[in-house]
Amino acid sequence: MNNNSDNKRKKIINYKRFAIVTITVVVTALVLVFGCFYFYLAKFNNSATDLSENRVSTGLNADDVERIKKDGKSCNILVMGVDVGTPGATNVNDPKRTDTLILAHYNAENKKINLISIPRDTLIQVNGKNQKINAAHAIGGVKYAVAAVETLLDIQIDYYGKINYEGFDKVINAIGGVDMDITRQMDYDDPTQDLSIHFDKGTSVHLDGKKAEEFFRWRKNNDLSGFENGDLGRIQNQHIFISKVMEKVKSPIILIKIPSILSAVKSSVETNMDANEILKYGYIFATIEDGKLSMDTIKGDLKDVKGISYVVYSDAQNEKIISELNNGDVLNVDKSKLKIKIINGTKTVGLASDYSSYLVENGYNKAVTGNGDAASKSKISVYNGDENMKTQLKKDFKIDNIEFLSSSDGEFDIVVVLGDDHKLMH
């Protein structure tokens, strides 16, 4: 009996030792893997652009940045896919346009992520000249691209990530590709970019990196048939593709593919995120719950300006998107019911009428206009209004100087005085 008891004790001890050794080995391995993983990620932002320079800034102080790093606060991340640049060019600094611009907004309050595509034909001003937004990067690199989006949407961009199509192809290969149903005939060839796209309508295709790039970039055929709305239609295709990629990324099997993914993107990605931020937001994106991820596209009117076709951004059409970018801080009254008066406090003829037309374009009623005493600084007076309106008023009216009065004007809800700091809107 004693021998049996001793044998049982020895077996229990051996099992315990085995369990302790196994756990120790596993934990040690995880620590080493995580350490290598962290060290690897730390190299990603070695060549990143500092967004705090030249007024292309997040507007955050050091304490704000540290809080975001620790708590995963709401933030905006601009994702840029750059094209091949000048065909045949070997210069690494060859100007490259952004073929794809996606703003990723993370709302820490409701744990939602909104991916907002920005059409590359969107009209912006660069150095006082009309440009398509995809040219901003070619003109001034990351800083110009970030500044263009910040100005367009009146937001602050905290982080950026830039990837070229070589890196895009490698990433898709690293995750094992995606399966896609082809809903339209695609036939396009561009020898200058070594681009040949051929997919048959009604087929199901497994897209490896190269094929995924072709699907992602297509918007017209050789015979000029394709999306009626050009780049806007292409963005719809891209959203379908992104949904497929997100399904793959959320699969548990992706964990064993992380080393190959990192190896794939090392030479093809540039970001100003440090290792902590990559890990934190990468984890948030990869574990996003169903129903918490949405995709939108910046809306605008297709217009020819001096013979060039642009997407002209419209505040009114993008009100819902702007609300989400501000975490729901929006004007909570009916714009069309507000009674507005605009006073021209300058010597510029027609300034008040021009401003009234601008407000009408953004969903407000036509204002009563007139001239008044000289004013150096523009000002908005809101009577019996809610100060929660301030963010949206600043966005819509393009004036920061706002006062809220408990008294009543009697006839108007909002009175705007245009000063010397105000310029014509058209």
C-alpha positions in Angstrom: 0.0 0.0 0.0 2.8 2.4 0.9 4.5 1.7 -2.4 1.4 2.5 -4.3 0.9 5.7 -2.4 4.5 6.7 -3.0 4.1 6.0 -6.7 0.9 8.1 -6.9 2.7 11.0 -5.1 5.6 10.8 -7.5 3.2 10.8 -10.5 1.4 13.8 -9.1 4.7 15.6 -8.5 5.8 14.7 -12.0 2.6 16.0 -13.5 2.9 19.3 -11.5 6.5 19.6 -12.6 5.6 19.0 -16.2 2.7 21.6 -16.0 5.0 24.1 -14.4 7.8 23.6 -17.0 5.3 23.7 -19.9 3.7 26.9 -18.6 7.1 28.5 -18.0 8.2 27.6 -21.6 5.0 28.9 -23.1 5.1 32.2 -21.1 8.8 32.7 -21.9 8.1 32.0 -25.6 5.2 34.5 -25.6 7.4 37.2 -23.9 10.2 36.6 -26.4 7.7 36.7 -29.3 6.0 39.8 -28.0 9.4 41.5 -27.4 10.5 40.8 -30.9 7.1 41.8 -32.2 7.3 45.1 -30.3 10.9 45.8 -31.4 9.9 45.1 -35.0 6.9 47.5 -34.8 9.2 50.2 -33.2 11.0 50.4 -36.6 7.9 51.3 -38.6 8.0 55.0 -37.8 11.7 55.6 -38.3 11.1 57.7 -41.4 7.7 59.1 -40.5 6.7 62.6 -41.1 6.2 64.7 -38.0 2.7 66.1 -38.2 3.4 68.7 -35.4 5.6 70.8 -37.8 4.5 73.6 -40.1 1.0 73.9 -38.5 0.0 70.5 -39.9 -0.8 69.5 -36.4 -3.1 67.4 -34.4 -3.6 70.3 -32.0 -2.8 68.0 -29.1 -0.4 68.9 -26.3 1.9 66.4 -24.7 -0.6 65.4 -22.1 -3.3 64.8 -24.7 -1.0 62.5 -26.7 0.0 60.5 -23.6 -3.7 60.1 -22.7 -4.5 58.7 -26.2 -1.6 56.3 -25.9 -2.8 55.0 -22.5 -6.5 55.0 -23.0 -7.2 54.5 -26.7 -9.1 57.8 -27.0 -11.1 58.8 -30.1 -8.8 59.5 -33.0 -8.5 60.0 -36.7 -6.1 57.9 -38.8 -5.5 58.9 -42.5 -4.7 55.8 -44.7 -3.0 56.6 -48.0 -2.4 54.2 -50.8 0.1 55.8 -53.2 0.4 55.0 -56.9 3.5 54.0 -58.9 4.4 57.6 -59.7 6.0 58.4 -63.1 6.1 55.3 -65.3 9.7 54.1 -65.5 11.1 56.5 -62.9 13.8 55.1 -60.6 14.0 58.0 -58.2 12.7 57.1 -54.8 11.5 60.7 -54.4 9.5 60.6 -57.6 6.2 62.4 -56.9 3.4 60.0 -56.2 -0.3 60.7 -56.0 -2.7 59.1 -53.5 -4.7 56.6 -55.5 -6.7 55.8 -52.3 -7.5 58.0 -49.3 -9.4 56.6 -46.4 -10.0 58.3 -43.1 -10.4 55.9 -40.2 -12.3 57.4 -37.3 -12.3 55.6 -34.0 -15.0 56.7 -31.5 -13.8 55.5 -28.0 -17.2 56.3 -26.4 -19.3 53.8 -28.4 -16.3 51.7 -29.6 -17.2 52.2 -33.3 -15.0 52.6 -36.3 -16.0 54.5 -39.4 -14.0 54.2 -42.6 -14.6 57.2 -44.8 -13.4 57.2 -48.4 -12.4 60.5 -50.0 -12.8 60.6 -53.8 -9.5 61.3 -55.4 -11.1 63.9 -57.7 -12.3 66.0 -54.8 -11.6 69.7 -55.4 -9.2 71.4 -53.0 -6.9 74.5 -53.1 -3.1 74.0 -53.0 -1.0 77.1 -52.9 -4.0 79.1 -54.2 -4.7 76.8 -57.2 -7.4 74.3 -57.9 -6.2 70.7 -57.5 -7.6 67.3 -57.1 -7.0 66.0 -53.6 -4.9 63.1 -54.9 -2.3 65.6 -56.1 -1.6 67.0 -52.6 0.8 64.2 -51.8 2.6 64.5 -55.1 3.0 68.3 -54.5 4.1 68.3 -50.8 4.2 64.8 -49.5 2.4 63.6 -46.3 2.1 67.0 -44.8 0.2 68.4 -47.8 -2.1 65.3 -48.0 -2.9 65.5 -44.2 -3.4 69.3 -44.4 -5.8 68.9 -47.4 -8.0 66.4 -45.5 -7.9 68.5 -42.3 -9.0 71.6 -44.2 -11.7 69.8 -46.2 -13.4 68.2 -43.2 -12.4 70.7 -40.5 -10.9 67.9 -38.4 -7.6 67.0 -36.8 -5.7 64.0 -38.0 -3.7 62.2 -35.3 -2.0 59.5 -37.2 -1.3 58.5 -40.8 -0.3 55.3 -42.6 1.0 55.2 -46.1 1.4 52.1 -48.2 2.4 51.6 -51.9 0.8 49.0 -54.1 3.8 46.6 -53.8 3.1 46.5 -50.1 -0.6 46.2 -50.7 0.0 43.1 -52.8 2.3 41.5 -50.2 -0.2 42.1 -47.4 -3.0 40.4 -49.3 -0.7 37.5 -50.1 0.3 37.3 -46.5 -3.3 36.9 -45.2 -4.0 34.3 -47.9 -5.9 36.4 -50.4 -9.7 36.8 -50.5 -12.6 35.3 -52.5 -14.7 37.8 -54.5 -17.8 37.5 -56.6 -17.4 39.5 -59.8 -20.6 41.5 -60.6 -19.5 43.3 -63.7 -17.2 42.8 -66.7 -13.8 44.3 -66.2 -11.4 44.7 -69.1 -8.7 47.4 -68.9 -5.1 47.6 -70.0 -2.5 50.3 -69.2 1.0 49.2 -70.4 2.6 52.4 -68.9 1.6 51.2 -65.4 2.0 47.4 -66.1 -1.7 47.2 -65.4 -3.9 44.5 -67.0 -7.3 43.9 -65.5 -9.5 41.1 -66.8 -12.4 39.6 -64.7 -15.5 38.0 -66.2 -18.9 39.0 -64.8 -20.7 36.3 -62.9 -17.6 34.4 -61.8 -16.1 33.8 -58.3 -12.4 34.6 -58.2 -9.7 34.1 -55.5 -7.8 37.3 -55.4 -4.1 37.1 -54.6 -2.1 40.3 -54.1 -1.8 41.2 -57.7 -5.4 40.3 -58.6 -6.6 42.2 -55.6 -4.7 45.3 -56.7 -6.4 45.0 -60.1 -9.9 44.7 -58.6 -9.2 47.5 -56.2 -8.0 49.9 -58.9 -10.5 49.2 -61.7 -13.0 51.9 -62.6 -13.4 51.7 -66.4 -12.9 49.4 -69.4 -10.9 49.9 -72.6 -14.1 50.8 -74.4 -14.7 53.5 -71.7 -17.6 51.6 -70.2 -17.6 51.2 -66.4 -18.8 53.1 -63.4 -21.1 55.9 -64.5 -20.0 58.0 -61.5 -16.3 57.2 -62.0 -14.3 57.2 -58.8 -17.4 57.1 -56.6 -18.3 53.7 -58.1 -14.8 52.4 -57.7 -15.0 53.3 -54.0 -18.1 51.1 -53.6 -16.0 48.2 -55.1 -13.3 49.0 -52.6 -15.7 48.9 -49.6 -16.8 45.4 -50.7 -13.2 44.4 -50.9 -12.4 45.9 -47.5 -15.3 44.0 -45.9 -13.8 40.7 -47.2 -10.3 41.7 -45.8 -11.8 42.5 -42.4 -13.5 39.1 -42.3 -10.1 37.5 -42.9 -8.3 39.7 -40.4 -10.8 38.8 -37.6 -10.3 35.1 -38.1 -8.3 33.4 -35.3 -5.9 31.9 -37.9 -4.6 35.4 -38.6 -2.5 35.2 -35.4 -0.1 32.7 -37.0 0.3 34.9 -40.1 1.3 38.0 -38.2 5.1 37.4 -38.8 4.6 37.1 -42.5 2.4 40.2 -42.6 4.9 42.3 -40.7 7.7 41.0 -43.0 5.6 41.9 -46.0 4.9 45.5 -45.0 8.2 46.5 -43.4 9.6 48.2 -46.5 6.3 49.3 -47.9 4.6 51.1 -45.0 5.3 54.5 -43.4 3.5 55.7 -40.3 3.9 58.1 -37.4 2.5 55.6 -34.9 4.9 54.2 -32.4 4.9 50.5 -31.4 2.4 51.1 -28.5 -0.1 52.8 -30.9 0.2 50.2 -33.6 -0.4 47.4 -31.1 -3.3 49.3 -29.4 -5.2 50.4 -32.5 -4.3 47.3 -34.4 -5.9 45.3 -31.6 -9.0 47.5 -31.6 -9.5 47.2 -35.4 -8.9 43.5 -35.4 -11.4 42.8 -32.6 -14.1 45.2 -33.6 -17.6 43.8 -32.9 -20.1 43.0 -35.7 -22.1 46.1 -36.4 -19.5 48.4 -35.0 -17.7 49.0 -38.3 -19.2 51.2 -40.9 -18.0 52.6 -44.3 -19.0 55.9 -45.9 -17.9 58.0 -48.8 -17.5 61.8 -48.8 -20.3 63.2 -51.0 -20.2 66.1 -53.5 -21.4 67.3 -56.8 -19.7 66.3 -60.0 -18.7 69.6 -61.8 -16.5 70.8 -64.5 -14.3 73.7 -63.4 -12.4 75.4 -66.2 -12.6 72.2 -68.2 -11.5 69.8 -65.5 -14.0 67.4 -63.7 -14.0 67.6 -59.9 -16.1 66.3 -57.0 -17.1 69.5 -55.2 -17.5 68.8 -51.5 -20.8 69.8 -49.9 -21.2 70.4 -46.2 -25.0 69.7 -46.4 -24.5 66.3 -48.1 -21.9 65.2 -45.5 -23.7 66.4 -42.4 -24.1 62.8 -41.0 -20.4 62.0 -41.6 -19.2 65.2 -40.0 -21.5 64.4 -37.0 -19.8 61.1 -36.6 -16.3 62.6 -36.9 -17.3 64.9 -34.0 -18.7 62.0 -32.0 -22.3 63.1 -32.4 -21.7 66.7 -31.4 -24.1 68.3 -33.9 -26.6 71.1 -34.3 -29.8 69.8 -32.8 -32.2 72.2 -34.4 -33.7 72.4 -37.8 -31.4 74.6 -39.9 -34.2 75.6 -42.2 -36.2 77.2 -39.3 -33.4 79.4 -38.0 -34.0 83.1 -38.7 -30.6 84.7 -39.5 -29.5 88.3 -40.1 -26.1 89.1 -41.7 -24.5 92.5 -41.3 -21.6 93.6 -43.5 -19.1 95.5 -41.3 -16.6 96.0 -44.1 -16.3 98.1 -47.3 -16.5 94.9 -49.5 -19.6 95.3 -51.6 -21.9 92.2 -51.6 -20.1 90.4 -48.8 -23.3 89.8 -46.8 -25.3 88.6 -49.8 -22.4 86.2 -50.8 -22.4 84.8 -47.2 -26.1 84.3 -47.3 -25.8 82.3 -50.5 -23.2 80.1 -48.8 -25.4 79.4 -45.8 -28.3 78.5 -48.2 -26.0 76.0 -49.9 -25.5 74.4 -46.5 -29.1 74.0 -45.6 -30.0 77.3 -43.9 -32.8 79.7 -44.8 -32.0 82.8 -46.9 -30.8 85.4 -44.4 -31.8 89.1 -44.1 -28.7 91.2 -45.1 -27.6 94.7 -44.5 -24.7 97.0 -43.7 -23.5 98.0 -40.3 -20.8 99.7 -38.2 -17.2 98.8 -39.2 -15.9 95.6 -37.6 -12.4 94.2 -37.6 -13.4 90.7 -36.4 -16.4 88.6 -37.5 -18.8 87.5 -34.8 -21.9 85.3 -34.3 -24.5 86.2 -31.7 -26.9 83.3 -30.9 -30.1 84.2 -29.0 -31.6 81.7 -26.5 -29.5 78.9 -28.1 -27.8 75.8 -26.7 -24.0 76.0 -26.4 -23.9 72.4 -27.7 -24.6 74.0 -31.0 -21.1 75.7 -31.0 -19.1 72.9 -32.7 -21.5 72.7 -35.6 -21.9 76.4 -36.0 -18.2 76.9 -36.2 -18.1 74.2 -38.9 -21.0 75.6 -40.9 -20.4 79.3 -40.5 -16.6 79.2 -40.6 -16.4 81.7 -37.7 -14.9 80.9 -34.4 -16.0 84.0 -32.5 -19.5 82.9 -31.1 -21.4 84.3 -28.2 -24.6 82.8 -26.7 -27.1 85.3 -25.2 -30.1 84.5 -23.0 -31.9 87.7 -24.1 -33.9 87.7 -27.3 -33.3 89.7 -30.4 -37.0 89.5 -31.1 -36.8 88.9 -34.8 -33.7 86.8 -35.4 -32.2 83.6 -33.8 -28.7 84.3 -35.1 -27.0 87.6 -36.0 -23.8 87.5 -37.9 -21.4 90.5 -38.2 -18.8 90.1 -40.9 -15.6 91.8 -40.2 -12.4 92.6 -42.1 -11.1 89.1 -41.4 -13.9 87.6 -43.5 -13.4 86.9 -47.2 -15.9 86.2 -50.0 -17.0 82.5 -50.0 -17.5 82.3 -53.8 
